[in-house]
């Protein structure tokens, strides 16, 4: 993959949870990574922690997010910030897509 330009066609869609959640790494270079995550209504991103900082932008749909015990609903156009090691998770109310940006890159998302 070219470290500067990331055309859509050669980037594979990866299944995270069959029939419910999938993702596509849009760009990954240097210390940053951008990922689009596709959710069906009812899908959950279980609460978890990671060392990465994360910004999520709601492209479409409706999501209930919890970050360190604070819960908010996100709609298209809304964003959130997840600090390193913050406990966070989401539940998709209306099918949609999130654009997630991580620093540093999520090495666990990259294929060897």
N, C-alpha and C positions, 0 to 999 in steps of 0.2 A: 504494500500500500504506500503510495506517495505521501510523504510527511507534510505536504503543504495543501494539496487539493484532494478532495474526497468525493468523487462523483457517486451518485446513488446506485447505479446499476451493479457494480461488482460487490456491493456490501450485502451480506446475507442477513436475513431475518432469523433470529434465534428464538426457539420456544423456551420460555421460562417455566410456564405452567400450561400444560396441554389444554388448548381450547379457551384459555382465560387470559394469559399474559405472554407477550412476546416482546423482543427488543431488537433494535438495530443500532450498532455503534456507528454514529455519523462521522466522528473524527476522533483521533487519538494521537497526540504528538506532544513532545515536551512533557510538561507536568499536567496537562489538561486532557479531559475526555468528555465528549458530548454523546449522549445516548437518547434515542427516542424509544419510549416504552408504550406499548399498545395494551389497553385493558378492556376487557368485556365487563359489563355491569355485574356486580357481585364479586369481582376478583379482589383479592387482598394482597397487599405487600406486607407480610408479617413484620411485627416490630423487630428491629435489629439495630446494631451499632456498627460503625466502621470508622477508621481513622481519617477517612477522606472528608473534606468539606464538600457540601453538595448544594447546588441551587437547582430548584425544579420550577419549570414554567409550564402551566397548564395550557396546552394547545387546543384541547377540546374535551368535553365531558364535564363531569362533576365528581370530585373526590373529597373524602373526609380524611384529613391528615392529623396525626398526633405527633408532636415533637416535645420530648421531655415532659409529658403529661398535659400539655396545652393542645386543645383540639380546635381545628378550624375547617371550614368547607372552602374548597377551591373550585373556581369556575374558569372557563376559558379566559385567558388574559391575566390571571392571578399567578403570583410567584411566591416561593418560600425559600428560606435559607436553613440548612441543617448544619450546625457546627460539628466539628470533629468529635466523635464518641457520643453524640446525642442519641438517645433512644427515640426511634421514629418508625412510623408505619403508615399505611394508607388503606382505605377501602374505597373501591370505585362504585359510585352510586349510578352514574350514567356513563355508558361506554365512552372512552376517550383516549387521549394521548398526552403523555408528559414528556417534556424535553428536560433531561437531567444533565447537569454539568458537574464533573468531579475534579477535584484537585487534592492529591495527585491522581493519576489515572487509576482506575480499578483494574489492577493486574488480573484479578480473578475473573473479569469479563473477557479478557483477551485469550484467544486460542493459541496454543503453542505451534 
